[in-house]
Amino acid sequence: MAVSSSKAKREAKKAEKAAAKAKAEGKEVGKSVDEIVAENTEKIKELKMQKDKDGLSDRVTTGVLASLETSRDLKLTSVSLNFHGKVLIQDSTLELNYGQRYGLLGENGCGKSTFLKALAEREYPVPEIIDIYLLNEPAEPSEWSALEYVVREAEAELKRLEHQVEKILEEDGPESPILEDLYERIDDMDPTTFESRASLILVGLGFNSKTIKKKTKDMSGGWKMRVALAKALFVKPTLLLLDDPTAHLDLEACVWLEEYLKKWPRTLILVSHSQDFLNGVCTNMLDMRMKKMLLYGGNYDSYVKTRNEQETNQMKQYHKQQEEIAHIKKFIASAGTYANLVRQAKSRQKILDKMEADGLIEKVVPDKVFEFRFPAVEKLPPPVLSFDNITFSYSGNPEENLYENLNFGVDMDSRIALVGPNGVGKSTLLKLMTGQLQPTGTEGRISRHTHLKIGVYSQHSQDQLDLTKSSLEFVRDKFSHISHDFQYWRQQLGRFGLTGEGQTALMATLSEGQRSRVVFALLAIEAPNMIFLDEPTNGLDIPTIDSLAQAINEFDGGVVVVSHDFRLLDKIAKDIFVCENKTATRWDGSILSYKAKLAKNVVV
C-alpha cells in the first residue's frame, strides 16, 4: 500500500523537528542509543572520579607537612580543600597518630569522600614512608578467583616492600631509620601463610568454600567490593582509608569487620554512617564541620558527649560576652559631654575594640536536621500481603530452593526487619512480595490486597537516576504530568534535605547520600501504602538515618526493611525474621541480642 504524500510530508516534518531539537540540545543526529549511553557513561565516570576532561583533579588542596619525613605519624597544617569552587576545608590541622583509628564525620555533601580521594592521591604532602590505600572501588574483573586475587595482591605488595628496601639501601645505606619499619612489615607478610590468612578474611566477609573460588569477572559489584576490602585488610597499609566499608555487607559480615578493625595495628580513617560501628572501632573522631577539621578523642558516643559539653560552655560564654558588650555600649551611649565620662567612654571603647580584634565568641550553629515524612495513605484491612506455603528457586531445581513451604504476612502496621547472611534470599523475598519474582510450582499462593501499592527502595535504586542531569531537572522530567514548575520541585526535594546547590549540580557530582535523598523523594511522590527498603542507609549521614527512622515510625502503612545498620533496626523493628534454612523464622529478642549472638561466633 502506497504512503500518501501528505503523510510523507508529516513524517518528514517530524524528523526535521526531531533533528532540530537534537541539535539544540547538543546531540549529533544519527548516533545510536548505545553510542549516547557510552558517552554519558564516560562522562559520569569522569565526574565520579572527580577529574576534568584532561584527566586532572578537580580538587584544589593546600597543606604543609609539620611531622618528620621518616615518621609514621602524620601532621599537616594549613590544610584546605576546594572542589568545583566550593570551599570544603579551610586553614585546618590534620594530625594522625600511628596505630589510632579515626572516624570521619560530616553531613552528606560536606566533602568526606573528596577529602579521602585527595589524601589517597597524595595531593597533600604525605611522606613516601606512609603507603596509603583507599577502598572506594571494587576489585577489577579478572580470571582470578577471590582467593587468588587477594594472594596475588599480597605477593605484589611483598615485592614492592622488598624493592623499596633495596632502593633505600642503595640511596641511604643500612643506617636509614625507615628500614626498621619495612623489615617489620616484610616479616609480618610471611608468604607461607598467604592462602590461610586470605581465606580467613574472605570467609569473615561472607565468602564460602564455593564463592571463594569464583572468578572476580563473574561477581556482582557488591562481591567485588568485598574482594577489594579483603585485599586492603590483608596487605595492611600504613594508612588505610575506608569509605563506608559496610555498605555491601550483611549484619554477620559487619560484626566480623567491627571485631577485626578493633585490633587494627596501623592508622585507619573510616567513613561510616553506622553509629554502632563507629563506637565499636574508633579511638578518635574527625569532624568536618563549618569548613574545619576538628579532632575529638574517643568513640562516637564520647564525641557526642564532649561536643555537647563544649557547645553548652561556648553558649554560656557567648551570652556572658554579649551582655558585657551591651553594657559597655549602653554606657558609651549615655556618657554625654562631661569630660570624665567622655574619658571613661573612650577607655571602654578601647576595651570593645580589643575584644573584637581578639575575635568575639561565636554563637553555636546547630547541625541541620532534616525531618522528612512519607505521605499519609489509605488504610487497608488485613490480610494485605500474605504468603501461603511458598517455595522458590531461581533455577526451578528443588535442590536449589531458597525457600520451601514459607508462610509469611505483612499488614499496614507491620515493621519487619529481615536479617541473615548474604545469599540466603532476603532481597529475593522482597522481590516475591512485589511480584518481580513468582513462586516455583503451583501449590503455594501469594495474596495481595487489590488496592495495595508498593514502593521499593533497593541497593540499586540510584541506577534509575540520570546522573548527567541535576536532581531538579530529573524529578521535573520524570513527573512532568504532575508539574513543570521548578519551584514546586524545589519544595519536594527540600523536604528530603536536598537544597541549594544540591538541587542544581549534576547528580554525578553529588555524594551517595545526597543521591539517596533524591530516591526517597521519588518514593514519597509515588505515595505507596507499603514500603520495602533494601539497605536504605547506604551513604546517609547519622542525623538523616535518625530522620528516616522517625519517618518510618510515623508512616501509616506497612514497612519491611533489610539493613546492616543495627541502630536503625533497633529504632524501628517490631518483628525480626531470620532468613536461613530455606525459611524465615521470627527472632525471639531484640536486634542487639541478635548482634550479640553473631559476635560470639566471630573468628578473627
Disulfide bonds with the S-S distance in Angstrom:
none
